[in-house]
Amino acid sequence: MGGHDFLAALKNKGVWTQMKQSFSAAELAGLQLSVVKDLGLGLLKEWAKSKVGLGGS
């Protein structure tokens, strides 16, 4: 998954809001980009599953 997938995840307001609520700005800034990317994509997948009624994994 590339940068476009990461940006798509962050464009989802629910994903970005959940990340901002879970981490302070300093904590987010201190995380490796690969970790933030994986977290964002994981949250986006869970959001999409909930939208189609599959629930969390």
N, CA, C and O atoms as a CHARMM CRD file, in Angstrom:
* protein
*
  228
    1    1 MET  N      0.84600  -1.17900   0.00000 PROA 1      0.00000
    2    1 MET  CA     0.00000   0.00000   0.00000 PROA 1      0.00000
    3    1 MET  C      0.88200   1.22900   0.00000 PROA 1      0.00000
    4    1 MET  O      1.86900   1.32100   0.73000 PROA 1      0.00000
    5    2 GLY  N      0.50400   2.14200  -0.82000 PROA 2      0.00000
    6    2 GLY  CA     1.33700   3.32400  -0.97700 PROA 2      0.00000
    7    2 GLY  C      0.78400   4.54100  -0.26800 PROA 2      0.00000
    8    2 GLY  O     -0.14000   4.46600   0.54100 PROA 2      0.00000
    9    3 GLY  N      1.38800   5.66000  -0.60800 PROA 3      0.00000
   10    3 GLY  CA     0.99800   6.92500   0.00100 PROA 3      0.00000
   11    3 GLY  C     -0.42800   7.32800  -0.29200 PROA 3      0.00000
   12    3 GLY  O     -1.07200   7.98400   0.52700 PROA 3      0.00000
   13    4 HSD  N     -0.93700   6.93700  -1.47100 PROA 4      0.00000
   14    4 HSD  CA    -2.31000   7.28800  -1.81300 PROA 4      0.00000
   15    4 HSD  C     -3.30100   6.62400  -0.86400 PROA 4      0.00000
   16    4 HSD  O     -4.30500   7.22800  -0.48600 PROA 4      0.00000
   17    5 ASP  N     -3.01900   5.38400  -0.48000 PROA 5      0.00000
   18    5 ASP  CA    -3.88700   4.68000   0.47700 PROA 5      0.00000
   19    5 ASP  C     -3.87300   5.38500   1.82800 PROA 5      0.00000
   20    5 ASP  O     -4.90400   5.52300   2.48600 PROA 5      0.00000
   21    6 PHE  N     -2.69800   5.82000   2.22200 PROA 6      0.00000
   22    6 PHE  CA    -2.54400   6.51600   3.48900 PROA 6      0.00000
   23    6 PHE  C     -3.33500   7.82800   3.48300 PROA 6      0.00000
   24    6 PHE  O     -4.03300   8.14300   4.44700 PROA 6      0.00000
   25    7 LEU  N     -3.22100   8.58400   2.40000 PROA 7      0.00000
   26    7 LEU  CA    -3.96000   9.84400   2.30600 PROA 7      0.00000
   27    7 LEU  C     -5.46300   9.60400   2.28200 PROA 7      0.00000
   28    7 LEU  O     -6.22200  10.38100   2.86100 PROA 7      0.00000
   29    8 ALA  N     -5.89800   8.54200   1.62200 PROA 8      0.00000
   30    8 ALA  CA    -7.32800   8.21800   1.58900 PROA 8      0.00000
   31    8 ALA  C     -7.83400   7.92000   2.99900 PROA 8      0.00000
   32    8 ALA  O     -8.94100   8.31800   3.36400 PROA 8      0.00000
   33    9 ALA  N     -7.02900   7.22400   3.78300 PROA 9      0.00000
   34    9 ALA  CA    -7.43100   6.91000   5.15500 PROA 9      0.00000
   35    9 ALA  C     -7.55500   8.18600   5.98000 PROA 9      0.00000
   36    9 ALA  O     -8.49800   8.33300   6.75800 PROA 9      0.00000
   37   10 LEU  N     -6.61400   9.10400   5.81700 PROA 10     0.00000
   38   10 LEU  CA    -6.64100  10.32900   6.61200 PROA 10     0.00000
   39   10 LEU  C     -7.72700  11.28800   6.15700 PROA 10     0.00000
   40   10 LEU  O     -8.15600  12.13800   6.93700 PROA 10     0.00000
   41   11 LYS  N     -8.18200  11.17700   4.92200 PROA 11     0.00000
   42   11 LYS  CA    -9.27900  12.02300   4.44100 PROA 11     0.00000
   43   11 LYS  C    -10.58900  11.65300   5.10900 PROA 11     0.00000
   44   11 LYS  O    -11.49600  12.48000   5.20400 PROA 11     0.00000
   45   12 ASN  N    -10.69600  10.40900   5.57400 PROA 12     0.00000
   46   12 ASN  CA   -11.89700   9.97400   6.27600 PROA 12     0.00000
   47   12 ASN  C    -11.90300  10.65800   7.64000 PROA 12     0.00000
   48   12 ASN  O    -11.03000  10.40900   8.47200 PROA 12     0.00000
   49   13 LYS  N    -12.89200  11.52000   7.86300 PROA 13     0.00000
   50   13 LYS  CA   -12.92000  12.31500   9.09500 PROA 13     0.00000
   51   13 LYS  C    -12.98000  11.45000  10.34500 PROA 13     0.00000
   52   13 LYS  O    -12.40200  11.81300  11.36900 PROA 13     0.00000
   53   14 GLY  N    -13.66200  10.32500  10.28300 PROA 14     0.00000
   54   14 GLY  CA   -13.75000   9.44800  11.44700 PROA 14     0.00000
   55   14 GLY  C    -12.40100   8.86800  11.82500 PROA 14     0.00000
   56   14 GLY  O    -12.07200   8.76200  13.00600 PROA 14     0.00000
   57   15 VAL  N    -11.61500   8.49000  10.81400 PROA 15     0.00000
   58   15 VAL  CA   -10.28900   7.92700  11.06300 PROA 15     0.00000
   59   15 VAL  C     -9.38600   8.99100  11.68500 PROA 15     0.00000
   60   15 VAL  O     -8.74300   8.74200  12.70500 PROA 15     0.00000
   61   16 TRP  N     -9.33700  10.16500  11.07900 PROA 16     0.00000
   62   16 TRP  CA    -8.46000  11.22000  11.58100 PROA 16     0.00000
   63   16 TRP  C     -8.89600  11.66200  12.97500 PROA 16     0.00000
   64   16 TRP  O     -8.05500  11.89400  13.84400 PROA 16     0.00000
   65   17 THR  N    -10.19400  11.77800  13.19200 PROA 17     0.00000
   66   17 THR  CA   -10.69900  12.18100  14.50500 PROA 17     0.00000
   67   17 THR  C    -10.30300  11.16400  15.56500 PROA 17     0.00000
   68   17 THR  O     -9.87000  11.54000  16.65400 PROA 17     0.00000
   69   18 GLN  N    -10.44700   9.88600  15.25900 PROA 18     0.00000
   70   18 GLN  CA   -10.09000   8.85000  16.22800 PROA 18     0.00000
   71   18 GLN  C     -8.60000   8.88400  16.54100 PROA 18     0.00000
   72   18 GLN  O     -8.19800   8.68900  17.68800 PROA 18     0.00000
   73   19 MET  N     -7.78800   9.12900  15.53200 PROA 19     0.00000
   74   19 MET  CA    -6.34800   9.21300  15.78000 PROA 19     0.00000
   75   19 MET  C     -6.01000  10.42500  16.64400 PROA 19     0.00000
   76   19 MET  O     -5.18600  10.32800  17.55300 PROA 19     0.00000
   77   20 LYS  N     -6.64000  11.56500  16.36700 PROA 20     0.00000
   78   20 LYS  CA    -6.36800  12.76800  17.15500 PROA 20     0.00000
   79   20 LYS  C     -6.85300  12.61800  18.59100 PROA 20     0.00000
   80   20 LYS  O     -6.24500  13.17100  19.50700 PROA 20     0.00000
   81   21 GLN  N     -7.94300  11.87500  18.80200 PROA 21     0.00000
   82   21 GLN  CA    -8.45600  11.67100  20.15800 PROA 21     0.00000
   83   21 GLN  C     -7.58500  10.68600  20.93700 PROA 21     0.00000
   84   21 GLN  O     -7.51900  10.74600  22.16500 PROA 21     0.00000
   85   22 SER  N     -6.92500   9.79100  20.22900 PROA 22     0.00000
   86   22 SER  CA    -6.12400   8.75600  20.87900 PROA 22     0.00000
   87   22 SER  C     -4.70500   9.19400  21.19700 PROA 22     0.00000
   88   22 SER  O     -4.08400   8.68100  22.12800 PROA 22     0.00000
   89   23 PHE  N     -4.19200  10.14000  20.42600 PROA 23     0.00000
   90   23 PHE  CA    -2.81500  10.58100  20.59000 PROA 23     0.00000
   91   23 PHE  C     -2.75300  12.10200  20.66500 PROA 23     0.00000
   92   23 PHE  O     -3.52700  12.80100  20.01100 PROA 23     0.00000
   93   24 SER  N     -1.83000  12.59700  21.46400 PROA 24     0.00000
   94   24 SER  CA    -1.57900  14.04400  21.47500 PROA 24     0.00000
   95   24 SER  C     -0.80500  14.39800  20.20300 PROA 24     0.00000
   96   24 SER  O     -0.28700  13.51500  19.51900 PROA 24     0.00000
   97   25 ALA  N     -0.73000  15.67200  19.89800 PROA 25     0.00000
   98   25 ALA  CA     0.03300  16.11400  18.72700 PROA 25     0.00000
   99   25 ALA  C      1.49600  15.68700  18.84500 PROA 25     0.00000
  100   25 ALA  O      2.11300  15.28100  17.86000 PROA 25     0.00000
  101   26 ALA  N      2.04100  15.78200  20.04600 PROA 26     0.00000
  102   26 ALA  CA     3.43600  15.39400  20.26500 PROA 26     0.00000
  103   26 ALA  C      3.62300  13.89100  20.05300 PROA 26     0.00000
  104   26 ALA  O      4.62200  13.46000  19.47700 PROA 26     0.00000
  105   27 GLU  N      2.66700  13.10500  20.51700 PROA 27     0.00000
  106   27 GLU  CA     2.76400  11.65700  20.32700 PROA 27     0.00000
  107   27 GLU  C      2.68400  11.29000  18.84400 PROA 27     0.00000
  108   27 GLU  O      3.45900  10.46500  18.36100 PROA 27     0.00000
  109   28 LEU  N      1.74000  11.90800  18.12400 PROA 28     0.00000
  110   28 LEU  CA     1.63200  11.64900  16.69000 PROA 28     0.00000
  111   28 LEU  C      2.91400  12.03900  15.96800 PROA 28     0.00000
  112   28 LEU  O      3.38600  11.31800  15.08900 PROA 28     0.00000
  113   29 ALA  N      3.47200  13.18300  16.34500 PROA 29     0.00000
  114   29 ALA  CA     4.70600  13.65300  15.71100 PROA 29     0.00000
  115   29 ALA  C      5.87500  12.72000  15.99500 PROA 29     0.00000
  116   29 ALA  O      6.80900  12.63300  15.19800 PROA 29     0.00000
  117   30 GLY  N      5.83100  12.03100  17.11400 PROA 30     0.00000
  118   30 GLY  CA     6.91000  11.13500  17.49400 PROA 30     0.00000
  119   30 GLY  C      6.80600   9.73500  16.92300 PROA 30     0.00000
  120   30 GLY  O      7.75500   8.95500  17.00900 PROA 30     0.00000
  121   31 LEU  N      5.66200   9.40900  16.34000 PROA 31     0.00000
  122   31 LEU  CA     5.48900   8.08100  15.75300 PROA 31     0.00000
  123   31 LEU  C      6.12100   8.01700  14.36900 PROA 31     0.00000
  124   31 LEU  O      6.12400   9.00000  13.62800 PROA 31     0.00000
  125   32 GLN  N      6.65200   6.85800  14.03400 PROA 32     0.00000
  126   32 GLN  CA     7.16400   6.66800  12.68300 PROA 32     0.00000
  127   32 GLN  C      6.00700   6.75100  11.70100 PROA 32     0.00000
  128   32 GLN  O      4.89300   6.32800  12.01000 PROA 32     0.00000
  129   33 LEU  N      6.26700   7.29200  10.52500 PROA 33     0.00000
  130   33 LEU  CA     5.23600   7.43400   9.51000 PROA 33     0.00000
  131   33 LEU  C      4.60900   6.08800   9.16700 PROA 33     0.00000
  132   33 LEU  O      3.40600   6.01600   8.91800 PROA 33     0.00000
  133   34 SER  N      5.39900   5.03100   9.15200 PROA 34     0.00000
  134   34 SER  CA     4.86900   3.70900   8.82300 PROA 34     0.00000
  135   34 SER  C      3.84900   3.24600   9.86400 PROA 34     0.00000
  136   34 SER  O      2.88700   2.55700   9.52300 PROA 34     0.00000
  137   35 VAL  N      4.04900   3.61600  11.11800 PROA 35     0.00000
  138   35 VAL  CA     3.11300   3.24600  12.18300 PROA 35     0.00000
  139   35 VAL  C      1.80900   4.02600  12.02300 PROA 35     0.00000
  140   35 VAL  O      0.72400   3.45700  12.14200 PROA 35     0.00000
  141   36 VAL  N      1.91400   5.31900  11.75600 PROA 36     0.00000
  142   36 VAL  CA     0.72600   6.15900  11.55900 PROA 36     0.00000
  143   36 VAL  C     -0.05000   5.65100  10.34200 PROA 36     0.00000
  144   36 VAL  O     -1.27900   5.57700  10.36900 PROA 36     0.00000
  145   37 LYS  N      0.66500   5.30800   9.28900 PROA 37     0.00000
  146   37 LYS  CA     0.03600   4.78200   8.07100 PROA 37     0.00000
  147   37 LYS  C     -0.71900   3.48900   8.37700 PROA 37     0.00000
  148   37 LYS  O     -1.88800   3.35600   8.01600 PROA 37     0.00000
  149   38 ASP  N     -0.06500   2.54100   9.03400 PROA 38     0.00000
  150   38 ASP  CA    -0.70900   1.26400   9.35800 PROA 38     0.00000
  151   38 ASP  C     -1.92500   1.46100  10.24800 PROA 38     0.00000
  152   38 ASP  O     -2.95600   0.81700  10.05300 PROA 38     0.00000
  153   39 LEU  N     -1.80500   2.34300  11.21600 PROA 39     0.00000
  154   39 LEU  CA    -2.92400   2.63500  12.11300 PROA 39     0.00000
  155   39 LEU  C     -4.08900   3.23200  11.33700 PROA 39     0.00000
  156   39 LEU  O     -5.23100   2.80300  11.50100 PROA 39     0.00000
  157   40 GLY  N     -3.80700   4.21800  10.49600 PROA 40     0.00000
  158   40 GLY  CA    -4.85300   4.85800   9.69900 PROA 40     0.00000
  159   40 GLY  C     -5.55500   3.87900   8.77700 PROA 40     0.00000
  160   40 GLY  O     -6.78200   3.89300   8.67300 PROA 40     0.00000
  161   41 LEU  N     -4.78600   3.02900   8.10700 PROA 41     0.00000
  162   41 LEU  CA    -5.38900   2.04800   7.20000 PROA 41     0.00000
  163   41 LEU  C     -6.21400   1.01800   7.97000 PROA 41     0.00000
  164   41 LEU  O     -7.27000   0.59000   7.50500 PROA 41     0.00000
  165   42 GLY  N     -5.73100   0.62500   9.14200 PROA 42     0.00000
  166   42 GLY  CA    -6.48500  -0.31500   9.96800 PROA 42     0.00000
  167   42 GLY  C     -7.81300   0.27200  10.43200 PROA 42     0.00000
  168   42 GLY  O     -8.84100  -0.40400  10.41100 PROA 42     0.00000
  169   43 LEU  N     -7.78200   1.52900  10.84800 PROA 43     0.00000
  170   43 LEU  CA    -9.01700   2.19600  11.27400 PROA 43     0.00000
  171   43 LEU  C     -9.98700   2.35200  10.11100 PROA 43     0.00000
  172   43 LEU  O    -11.19700   2.20500  10.28600 PROA 43     0.00000
  173   44 LEU  N     -9.45900   2.65100   8.91800 PROA 44     0.00000
  174   44 LEU  CA   -10.30600   2.79500   7.73900 PROA 44     0.00000
  175   44 LEU  C    -10.98200   1.46200   7.39000 PROA 44     0.00000
  176   44 LEU  O    -12.15700   1.43900   7.02600 PROA 44     0.00000
  177   45 LYS  N    -10.24800   0.37100   7.50200 PROA 45     0.00000
  178   45 LYS  CA   -10.82500  -0.95300   7.23200 PROA 45     0.00000
  179   45 LYS  C    -11.94000  -1.26500   8.21900 PROA 45     0.00000
  180   45 LYS  O    -12.99200  -1.76700   7.82300 PROA 45     0.00000
  181   46 GLU  N    -11.72700  -0.97700   9.48700 PROA 46     0.00000
  182   46 GLU  CA   -12.74900  -1.23700  10.49900 PROA 46     0.00000
  183   46 GLU  C    -13.98400  -0.37100  10.25700 PROA 46     0.00000
  184   46 GLU  O    -15.11200  -0.83600  10.41900 PROA 46     0.00000
  185   47 TRP  N    -13.76800   0.89100   9.86900 PROA 47     0.00000
  186   47 TRP  CA   -14.88100   1.79100   9.56800 PROA 47     0.00000
  187   47 TRP  C    -15.68900   1.24400   8.39300 PROA 47     0.00000
  188   47 TRP  O    -16.91900   1.21700   8.44000 PROA 47     0.00000
  189   48 ALA  N    -14.99800   0.80700   7.33900 PROA 48     0.00000
  190   48 ALA  CA   -15.68300   0.27800   6.15300 PROA 48     0.00000
  191   48 ALA  C    -16.46500  -0.99300   6.48600 PROA 48     0.00000
  192   48 ALA  O    -17.58200  -1.17900   6.00400 PROA 48     0.00000
  193   49 LYS  N    -15.88200  -1.86300   7.30700 PROA 49     0.00000
  194   49 LYS  CA   -16.59200  -3.08400   7.72000 PROA 49     0.00000
  195   49 LYS  C    -17.85400  -2.74700   8.48400 PROA 49     0.00000
  196   49 LYS  O    -18.89000  -3.38400   8.29200 PROA 49     0.00000
  197   50 SER  N    -17.77300  -1.75000   9.35000 PROA 50     0.00000
  198   50 SER  CA   -18.96500  -1.38400  10.13400 PROA 50     0.00000
  199   50 SER  C    -20.05600  -0.80900   9.23000 PROA 50     0.00000
  200   50 SER  O    -21.24200  -0.98900   9.50500 PROA 50     0.00000
  201   51 LYS  N    -19.67100  -0.12600   8.16300 PROA 51     0.00000
  202   51 LYS  CA   -20.63800   0.46100   7.23100 PROA 51     0.00000
  203   51 LYS  C    -21.41500  -0.60500   6.47800 PROA 51     0.00000
  204   51 LYS  O    -22.57500  -0.38200   6.13100 PROA 51     0.00000
  205   52 VAL  N    -20.81000  -1.75600   6.21800 PROA 52     0.00000
  206   52 VAL  CA   -21.50700  -2.81100   5.48000 PROA 52     0.00000
  207   52 VAL  C    -22.02500  -3.91000   6.40800 PROA 52     0.00000
  208   52 VAL  O    -22.50600  -4.94700   5.95000 PROA 52     0.00000
  209   53 GLY  N    -21.92400  -3.67300   7.70500 PROA 53     0.00000
  210   53 GLY  CA   -22.50100  -4.60500   8.66800 PROA 53     0.00000
  211   53 GLY  C    -21.63900  -5.80000   9.00500 PROA 53     0.00000
  212   53 GLY  O    -22.15500  -6.80600   9.49200 PROA 53     0.00000
  213   54 LEU  N    -20.34500  -5.72400   8.76100 PROA 54     0.00000
  214   54 LEU  CA   -19.47200  -6.84200   9.07300 PROA 54     0.00000
  215   54 LEU  C    -18.91200  -6.75500  10.48200 PROA 54     0.00000
  216   54 LEU  O    -18.35500  -7.73000  10.98700 PROA 54     0.00000
  217   55 GLY  N    -19.04700  -5.62300  11.11100 PROA 55     0.00000
  218   55 GLY  CA   -18.54800  -5.45200  12.47300 PROA 55     0.00000
  219   55 GLY  C    -17.04000  -5.47100  12.51500 PROA 55     0.00000
  220   55 GLY  O    -16.39200  -5.54300  11.47100 PROA 55     0.00000
  221   56 GLY  N    -16.46900  -5.40900  13.70200 PROA 56     0.00000
  222   56 GLY  CA   -15.02000  -5.42900  13.87600 PROA 56     0.00000
  223   56 GLY  C    -14.47900  -6.82500  13.73200 PROA 56     0.00000
  224   56 GLY  O    -15.22500  -7.80300  13.77600 PROA 56     0.00000
  225   57 SER  N    -13.17300  -6.91600  13.56000 PROA 57     0.00000
  226   57 SER  CA   -12.55700  -8.23300  13.41900 PROA 57     0.00000
  227   57 SER  C    -12.09200  -8.76200  14.74900 PROA 57     0.00000
  228   57 SER  O    -11.54700  -9.86400  14.81900 PROA 57     0.00000
